Amino acid sequence: MLLGIFSAFIFLKSIKESELSLTIPLLSFSPLFSSIFAFILLDETLNIKQYFGVFTIIFGTLVLYSEKIEPSFFLKSFLNIKNNLSAKLMILVSFCWSLTPVLDKICLKHSSMNIHGLVQAISTFVILFFFSFREIKQIKTKKFKNLKLIIVTVSIGALATVLQFYAIILNFVPIMESIKRAVGQFCAVGFGNLFFKERVSSQKIIGVSVLSLGVYLIV
């Protein structure tokens, strides 16, 4: 729960400071991290083809941060990520979010999905309310003009959480993470262009295509 709150704040800071199509794809590192955590904590192992798929996803991420479609520029992608604060924050988020579903799966072995989700939701609300109490008192009525958008956002988040619980029960965590991240990459590029007019470059198109190939290998 604490890990989820911490990573959520970092996630919001990262997407606030950089393009969605350059930050969200870095979450594709989570299948790599989750495969390590799942092996250590859940004794889940992937076959060679699936591990190759995980590294293909990472390679697709490097393509996204490459200035040109050339091997030498792929290596420079590491430097581009290193020098980008938002990128480093998103990799930290990826690390945290790769561990939380593993911990969720362990918890779900000892509790029902409804109870587990309820405890998480109530605890998260209490903690956030405590730290935001002073700001909540200062909120004016006019700031609620986007209340419908807030409700839709919260509803989508709640639905996503429930679906993820089902997914980690039915699948290995690294497989679930890989599918989730690949879909997220396409959506990041598409929505980034649709809502924020972010440029859709050849690197982004090739990068998300490579990411999709990695998911195909894993599944």
FIMIVEX-195621 format. One record per residue (C-alpha): x, y, z; residue number from 1. Coordinates in steps of 0.001 Angstrom, whole numbers, plus 524288, in hexadecimal, padded with zeros to 5 digits. Example, Ala and Ser with C-alpha at 12.3 -4.5 7.8 and 13.67 -1.06 7.14 Angstrom:
8300C|7EE6C|81E78|1;
83566|7FBDC|81BE4|2;
***
This chain:
80000|80000|80000|1;
80AC0|809A2|803DE|2;
81283|80584|7F7F9|3;
806CD|80849|7EF5F|4;
804A4|815ED|7F507|5;
81314|8195C|7F3E2|6;
813E1|814DB|7E5C0|7;
80726|81BD1|7E242|8;
80CB3|828F9|7E67D|9;
81936|826A9|7DECB|10;
8113F|82260|7D2F6|11;
80950|82EFB|7D30D|12;
8158A|8374A|7D44B|13;
81BE7|83021|7C8FD|14;
810B3|831C2|7BF51|15;
80F06|83FEE|7C37B|16;
81CF4|84366|7BF9F|17;
81E3C|83BC5|7B2D8|18;
816D9|83651|7A723|19;
80DED|82AAF|7A97A|20;
81399|823C7|79DA7|21;
82146|8249B|7A38B|22;
81E4A|82190|7B1C7|23;
81386|8173E|7B17D|24;
81B7F|80DF5|7A8C2|25;
825D4|80D31|7B375|26;
81BFF|80569|7BB62|27;
81F4E|7FA60|7B1F6|28;
82AF6|7F798|7BAC8|29;
82152|7F20C|7C4A2|30;
82080|7E491|7BE0D|31;
82F29|7E33A|7C026|32;
82E3E|7E727|7CE63|33;
821FD|7DF21|7D0BC|34;
8282F|7D2ED|7CADB|35;
83315|7D442|7D4E3|36;
829D6|7D6A9|7E047|37;
82090|7CBE6|7DBE0|38;
82BCC|7C238|7DB12|39;
830C0|7C5C7|7E8B0|40;
823C0|7C704|7EFD1|41;
81A48|7BE7E|7E815|42;
82344|7B497|7E19E|43;
81D9F|7B85C|7D44A|44;
826B0|7B5FC|7C8DD|45;
82567|7B93A|7BA6F|46;
82AEF|7B196|7AF07|47;
835FA|7B694|7A658|48;
82C9C|7BBF7|79C23|49;
8253A|7C3A2|7A667|50;
831A8|7C92F|7AC68|51;
835CE|7CD4D|79EBF|52;
828C0|7D42F|79D9E|53;
82B84|7DBBE|7AA1E|54;
8387C|7E0AC|7A4CD|55;
8320E|7E3D3|797C4|56;
828DF|7ECD1|79F16|57;
83477|7F39C|7A564|58;
83B01|7F51B|79816|59;
82E97|7FB67|792FD|60;
82F92|8054B|79DF6|61;
83D67|808D9|799D8|62;
83878|80B09|78BFD|63;
82E85|814B8|79148|64;
8396A|81CBF|79771|65;
84253|81BD6|78BAA|66;
844AF|827CE|7833E|67;
8465A|81F88|77704|68;
843B8|81173|7730E|69;
85204|80D8D|77414|70;
858FD|8044F|77D97|71;
86229|80EE7|7827F|72;
856A6|81779|7861A|73;
85020|80C34|78D3E|74;
85BA3|80C01|7969B|75;
85A50|81AA6|79887|76;
84C6A|81835|79D03|77;
851E7|81440|7AA37|78;
85827|821B7|7AB63|79;
84B99|82861|7A72A|80;
84448|82117|7B1BE|81;
84EF4|823D5|7BBCD|82;
84E68|83277|7B924|83;
83F95|8330C|7B9A8|84;
83A13|83451|7C775|85;
82C5F|8304E|7C339|86;
831F2|82432|7BCA8|87;
8395B|82038|7C8E4|88;
82D58|82265|7D149|89;
82527|819F6|7C82E|90;
82F13|80EE7|7C8DC|91;
82DFF|80FB2|7D7B7|92;
81F31|80EE0|7D61F|93;
82123|8030E|7CD5E|94;
82945|7FCA7|7D809|95;
81ECA|7FF3A|7E252|96;
81371|7FB19|7D99F|97;
81A4D|7EE6D|7D60D|98;
81B24|7EAD0|7E46A|99;
80D40|7EE6A|7E87A|100;
8062D|7E41D|7E023|101;
80F6A|7D9C1|7E56F|102;
80BFF|7DDE0|7F348|103;
7FD94|7DE6A|7EF79|104;
7FE31|7D075|7EAA1|105;
80437|7CC0C|7F76B|106;
7F98B|7D31D|7FF0A|107;
7EEC9|7CD4E|7F69A|108;
7F323|7BFC2|7FAC3|109;
7EEF0|7C330|80892|110;
7E35F|7CC30|8060B|111;
7D808|7CE01|7FCC2|112;
7D960|7D7DE|7F1CB|113;
7CE4A|7E02D|7F74E|114;
7D44A|7E14F|804E1|115;
7E1E0|7E3CB|7FF79|116;
7DCFD|7EE92|7F681|117;
7D48C|7F4A2|80122|118;
7DFB9|7F540|80AE9|119;
7E894|7FB74|800BB|120;
7DE6F|80574|7FCA4|121;
7DAC5|8099B|80A7E|122;
7E8E4|80A43|80F1C|123;
7ED0E|8121E|8033D|124;
7E1C3|81BA3|8051A|125;
7E4EA|81DAD|81385|126;
7F359|8202C|8110D|127;
7F11C|82974|805B0|128;
7E673|830A9|80D22|129;
7EF98|83279|818BC|130;
7FAA1|83847|8108D|131;
7F17B|84087|8082B|132;
7E861|84588|812DB|133;
7EDE5|8534B|812DA|134;
7ECCD|8546D|80410|135;
7DF06|84ED5|8042B|136;
7DA8B|859A5|80D50|137;
7DFB0|863D3|803CE|138;
7D87A|85E64|7F802|139;
7CE73|867C4|7F299|140;
7C1B6|863E6|7EC3C|141;
7C625|86819|7DEAA|142;
7D0C6|85DD8|7DEF5|143;
7C64D|85365|7DE2B|144;
7C253|8575C|7D064|145;
7C96F|84B44|7CB4B|146;
7C29E|84242|7D4F5|147;
7BDA2|83970|7CA07|148;
7CB77|8378D|7C4F7|149;
7D01A|83433|7D2AC|150;
7C538|82A36|7D460|151;
7C843|823E6|7C73C|152;
7D6CB|8234F|7CA8A|153;
7D44E|81D1E|7D7D2|154;
7CAB4|8135E|7D1F0|155;
7D457|80F20|7C770|156;
7DEEB|80DA3|7D1AF|157;
7D638|8053D|7DA47|158;
7D23E|7FC9F|7CEC5|159;
7E074|7FB14|7CAB9|160;
7E421|7F6CE|7D87E|161;
7D978|7EC74|7D8F9|162;
7DD15|7E736|7CB7F|163;
7EB5D|7E684|7CF80|164;
7E7CF|7DE57|7DB5C|165;
7E0F5|7D4B0|7D267|166;
7EC74|7D4CF|7C8F9|167;
7F6C8|7D189|7D31C|168;
7EE63|7C66A|7D842|169;
7ED0F|7C05C|7CAB6|170;
7FAB0|7C325|7C538|171;
808EE|7C436|7C8CC|172;
80BDA|7D211|7CD43|173;
81645|7D4DC|7C2C0|174;
80CB1|7D0E1|7B804|175;
80212|7D9A5|7BD8C|176;
80B9F|7E4FB|7BEB6|177;
81088|7E332|7B0CD|178;
802EB|7E381|7AADA|179;
7FEF1|7EF2C|7B313|180;
80AFD|7F6FA|7AF8F|181;
80A59|7F432|7A0F9|182;
7FC47|7F8E6|7A052|183;
80061|804AD|7A854|184;
80B1F|80866|79EBE|185;
801C3|8092D|79342|186;
7F802|810D7|79B4D|187;
8029F|81A37|7A00B|188;
806C1|81D8B|79238|189;
7F8C6|81E7D|78D3C|190;
7F306|8262E|7988D|191;
7FF26|82EBF|7996D|192;
7FCCD|83301|78B7A|193;
7EE0B|833F4|78CDD|194;
7ED4F|83BE8|79969|195;
7FA88|842B6|79A40|196;
7FEC1|84375|78BF4|197;
80B3F|83BCC|78E9B|198;
812D0|83897|78244|199;
811BB|82AA0|77D2B|200;
81F57|827A4|777EC|201;
82486|81BAB|770DB|202;
82BFC|8180E|77D2D|203;
81F71|817B7|784FE|204;
8185D|80F71|77ADA|205;
82398|805C4|7798B|206;
825A2|805A5|78832|207;
817B4|801EF|78B99|208;
817CD|7F7DF|78096|209;
823CD|7F164|7868F|210;
81D17|7F1C9|793C2|211;
8116D|7EAB2|78DED|212;
81A69|7E05D|78839|213;
81FDB|7DE2F|795C9|214;
8123A|7DC1E|79B41|215;
80F22|7D285|79049|216;
81B3B|7CA98|793F8|217;
81761|7CA8A|7A245|218;
80951|7C66A|7A006|219;
***
